[in-house]
Amino acid sequence: AYLKEVDVVLQVLFHDEDGIDADVESLIEERNKARDEKDFARADEIRDELEKQGIVLDDTPGGTIWKRTS
């Protein structure tokens, strides 16, 4: 979270290409909500959808992070 705040100024670590990053973050939020509600089928659907887009999720103690595979 700190790096994202710093990168708002520097804009070297994270970027938002035509809202793609915002869309990924939105899907991650939806997935986390589904997991909280124990709707694991929906959570898995979202993970699969993101993987098809080249996005890999990593659930950490600090929250879910993502990275591009390509």
C-alpha positions, 0 to 999 in steps of 0.5 A, a space after each residue: 500500500 505504501 509503494 502505491 501511495 509513493 508511486 502516485 507521485 513517481 509513476 514508475 511502479 504501477 500504471 493504469 492502462 485505460 482503466 485495466 488496473 482499476 478493473 483488476 482491483 475491482 474484480 479482486 474486491 468482488 472476489 474477496 467479498 465472495 470469499 468472505 461470504 463463503 461463495 467459493 465457486 464465485 471466487 474461483 470463477 473470478 480467479 479463473 477469469 483473471 488468469 485468462 487475462 494474464 493476471 495471477 493472484 496471490 493471497 497474502 496475510 496483508 491482502 490479495 496482490 496481483 501480477 501480470 504473467 506476461 
